[in-house]
Amino acid sequence: MTTTQPAIESAEQANTLSTEHSSHGHDEHPDLRMFGLATFLVADGMTFAGFFAAYLTFRAVNPLPAGAIYELELLLPTINTAILIASSFTFHRASKELMKANMGACRAWLLTTALMGIAFLGGQMYEYFHLPFGLTDNLFASTFYALTGFHGLHVTLGALMILIVWAQAARPGYFTPEKHFGIAAVELYWHFVDVIWVVLFGLLYLL
């Protein structure tokens, strides 16, 4: 009995030390999720940069004949641009409310942001149905649809992610001022989508 008891106590102490060490190591392990997302967005930005470079190259090196680059209407795309830029501010407001632990206001601003993204997509679809050219008419048309369509896909995914975190935020304690990676990650993605659109709008509609 005297031999068994110290052995049991030693095993329990070893398990306790191992658990404490594992927990301590986990606490000290850096959270690299935002870094991973930022790395992904840089890579995604390079894809857009390739599209931009291709568009500028064919316009400089192989100019299209007169009439091949159509005069685009500016009113609707300008309104769409204003909506998308404003949505970055509404998302930021949602984050500010989250930091105050005001989840009701946070969810309201998240929903507003998602609806603005959906409104942007609706405006883009309306524009597609009223453009004077089709996808395969010429190089400009193909590039236009590829650029705007690829960006529209990003807006669609962003709006879906916003709706997901909006739903998650309804659960008490799911997001707190100290634990809010989901909202922070989607906000970073949404700002990225907005910046890309500003560049795209300048190239396609103003250049």
Secondary structure as UniProt FT lines:
FT   TURN            2..3
FT   HELIX           4..28
FT   HELIX           33..61
FT   TURN            66..67
FT   HELIX           75..99
FT   TURN            100..101
FT   HELIX           103..130
FT   TURN            135..136
FT   HELIX           139..168
FT   TURN            169..170
FT   TURN            172..173
FT   HELIX           181..201
FT   HELIX           202..206
//
